[in-house]
Amino acid sequence: MKKEDFIDLFANDEVFQEYVYQQYINVLQEDSLKAYQVELIKLQEYLEAQNKKMIVLVEGRDAAGKGGAIRRITRYMNEKHYRVVALGKPSDVQRTQWYFQRYVEQFPRGGEIVIFDRSWYNRAMVEPVFGFCTKEEYYTFIQSVPTFETDLVNHGFYFVKIYFSVTKEEQNLRFLEREHNPLKQWKLSEIDLQMQERWDEFTLMKYEMLKRTHTPKTPWTVIRSDDKFKARLNAIKTILNSVDYENRNEILDYSVDTEIVHSGHREIEIMESDLRSQGKFVG
């Protein structure tokens, strides 16, 4: 089929035209990330040269866009000097160990970045909501994690905590897409199906997590992720801004979009206001 025939064939198909246009936009957006992905390689080279270690936590509700962002962060990185860690359920032996132990075993060596696709913060939201831990285990965790993380920083780790925040409406749309798209059905789990029903419970646990674990030394960066491209770009900028690496391209704009990126402290204020207006906040 010639190009002219192809154009004529779909000349009156507005749905297909919209699809083609969206693919065009996607290509432009992906291309615009490349300059920042080059900077991530420079950051890697700096860590290797200085024998420094970096940990990035990527958290958020299911379908918040964590996986897609991680793929953009690591797309052109040197595979020898980064790892993405996504731990499954703990084994029977691991359940008897110190809670942080299986995560510590995955920590980076000198010159390496480790990105946790979900982390020890499972105990702050998923586990207590679904009853996978006791109240005592939850309170022990939430009280001890600030000290644990401060110790990491004191021992020279670069440490970044990013929370992708998706709206209930957008999460539902993404679940529906997973349900009907055979290429994404593997992403849909039994727990996913309960996420919408337990939205308010997760919101309260998110609030408690931020309030108790956002500290000056180990702050949270919260990124609104309904717009996937903007979330990915701002996540990359957040990581780049956390390290004073060499040979930075000063022509680039490293400032984050303040419309979608909030400090943990600001997010707490926003959540308190929202919860108070709904009659769900006491304090």
JOGI-V456540 format. One record per residue. N is the residue number from 0. RES is the residue in one letter. PHI is phi in whole degrees, 0 to 359 (999 if undefined). D_CENTER is the distance of its C-alpha to the mean C-alpha in whole Angstrom. Layout:
N:RES:PHI:D_CENTER / N:RES:PHI:D_CENTER
//
This chain:
0:M:999:43 / 1:K:283:43 / 2:K:302:41 / 3:E:296:43 / 4:D:295:44 / 5:F:297:40 / 6:I:296:40 / 7:D:296:43 / 8:L:300:41 / 9:F:250:38 / 10:A:300:40 / 11:N:253:40 / 12:D:261:37 / 13:E:293:35 / 14:V:296:32 / 15:F:294:32 / 16:Q:298:32 / 17:E:296:29 / 18:Y:298:27 / 19:V:298:29 / 20:Y:298:28 / 21:Q:295:24 / 22:Q:296:24 / 23:Y:297:26 / 24:I:298:23 / 25:N:300:20 / 26:V:296:22 / 27:L:298:23 / 28:Q:295:19 / 29:E:299:18 / 30:D:294:21 / 31:S:289:20 / 32:L:283:17 / 33:K:299:19 / 34:A:300:21 / 35:Y:283:17 / 36:Q:292:17 / 37:V:298:20 / 38:E:295:19 / 39:L:297:16 / 40:I:295:19 / 41:K:298:22 / 42:L:299:19 / 43:Q:302:19 / 44:E:298:23 / 45:Y:294:23 / 46:L:299:22 / 47:E:295:24 / 48:A:296:27 / 49:Q:266:26 / 50:N:58:25 / 51:K:265:22 / 52:K:243:19 / 53:M:225:16 / 54:I:239:13 / 55:V:238:9 / 56:L:263:7 / 57:V:242:3 / 58:E:240:4 / 59:G:149:6 / 60:R:295:9 / 61:D:301:10 / 62:A:70:10 / 63:A:279:8 / 64:G:101:7 / 65:K:296:4 / 66:G:298:7 / 67:G:297:9 / 68:A:294:7 / 69:I:298:7 / 70:R:297:11 / 71:R:288:12 / 72:I:296:11 / 73:T:262:13 / 74:R:308:15 / 75:Y:247:18 / 76:M:292:18 / 77:N:289:20 / 78:E:296:20 / 79:K:285:22 / 80:H:235:20 / 81:Y:212:16 / 82:R:220:15 / 83:V:256:12 / 84:V:246:13 / 85:A:229:12 / 86:L:283:15 / 87:G:272:17 / 88:K:296:19 / 89:P:292:21 / 90:S:284:25 / 91:D:300:28 / 92:V:293:28 / 93:Q:297:25 / 94:R:294:25 / 95:T:270:28 / 96:Q:268:27 / 97:W:306:25 / 98:Y:304:22 / 99:F:281:20 / 100:Q:300:22 / 101:R:290:20 / 102:Y:281:17 / 103:V:301:19 / 104:E:298:21 / 105:Q:261:18 / 106:F:296:18 / 107:P:288:19 / 108:R:274:22 / 109:G:300:23 / 110:G:84:22 / 111:E:236:19 / 112:I:250:15 / 113:V:242:13 / 114:I:252:10 / 115:F:268:9 / 116:D:273:7 / 117:R:73:8 / 118:S:215:10 / 119:W:298:14 / 120:Y:286:12 / 121:N:306:13 / 122:R:285:16 / 123:A:271:15 / 124:M:227:14 / 125:V:298:15 / 126:E:297:18 / 127:P:292:20 / 128:V:294:20 / 129:F:262:21 / 130:G:73:23 / 131:F:274:22 / 132:C:217:23 / 133:T:277:26 / 134:K:299:26 / 135:E:295:27 / 136:E:296:24 / 137:Y:297:22 / 138:Y:293:24 / 139:T:298:24 / 140:F:296:21 / 141:I:295:20 / 142:Q:276:23 / 143:S:266:22 / 144:V:295:19 / 145:P:299:19 / 146:T:293:22 / 147:F:302:20 / 148:E:286:18 / 149:T:299:20 / 150:D:296:22 / 151:L:299:20 / 152:V:296:20 / 153:N:296:24 / 154:H:267:24 / 155:G:95:23 / 156:F:286:19 / 157:Y:284:17 / 158:F:223:14 / 159:V:234:11 / 160:K:242:8 / 161:I:242:5 / 162:Y:243:5 / 163:F:273:5 / 164:S:250:9 / 165:V:254:11 / 166:T:282:14 / 167:K:299:17 / 168:E:294:19 / 169:E:290:16 / 170:Q:300:14 / 171:N:298:18 / 172:L:298:19 / 173:R:290:16 / 174:F:296:17 / 175:L:297:21 / 176:E:296:20 / 177:R:299:19 / 178:E:294:22 / 179:H:257:24 / 180:N:262:23 / 181:P:299:24 / 182:L:282:22 / 183:K:239:19 / 184:Q:297:21 / 185:W:296:20 / 186:K:283:16 / 187:L:274:18 / 188:S:242:19 / 189:E:298:21 / 190:I:295:19 / 191:D:306:17 / 192:L:295:20 / 193:Q:263:20 / 194:M:299:17 / 195:Q:294:19 / 196:E:296:22 / 197:R:253:20 / 198:W:305:18 / 199:D:295:20 / 200:E:298:20 / 201:F:294:16 / 202:T:298:16 / 203:L:295:19 / 204:M:291:17 / 205:K:299:14 / 206:Y:300:17 / 207:E:298:18 / 208:M:298:15 / 209:L:296:15 / 210:K:297:18 / 211:R:267:19 / 212:T:236:16 / 213:H:273:16 / 214:T:232:18 / 215:P:303:20 / 216:K:275:19 / 217:T:229:16 / 218:P:283:14 / 219:W:267:11 / 220:T:249:10 / 221:V:256:9 / 222:I:239:8 / 223:R:295:10 / 224:S:241:9 / 225:D:298:13 / 226:D:268:13 / 227:K:298:11 / 228:F:297:13 / 229:K:297:13 / 230:A:296:9 / 231:R:295:9 / 232:L:299:12 / 233:N:287:11 / 234:A:293:8 / 235:I:298:11 / 236:K:298:13 / 237:T:300:11 / 238:I:293:11 / 239:L:298:15 / 240:N:286:16 / 241:S:273:15 / 242:V:229:18 / 243:D:272:22 / 244:Y:278:22 / 245:E:270:25 / 246:N:63:27 / 247:R:296:24 / 248:N:284:25 / 249:E:285:26 / 250:I:286:27 / 251:L:288:23 / 252:D:265:21 / 253:Y:262:19 / 254:S:288:18 / 255:V:275:15 / 256:D:281:16 / 257:T:291:17 / 258:E:285:17 / 259:I:238:14 / 260:V:251:12 / 261:H:233:14 / 262:S:290:14 / 263:G:303:14 / 264:H:297:18 / 265:R:294:18 / 266:E:296:15 / 267:I:299:18 / 268:E:299:21 / 269:I:296:19 / 270:M:294:19 / 271:E:298:22 / 272:S:296:24 / 273:D:295:23 / 274:L:294:23 / 275:R:296:27 / 276:S:294:28 / 277:Q:267:27 / 278:G:73:29 / 279:K:249:26 / 280:F:242:26 / 281:V:237:29 / 282:G:149:29
//
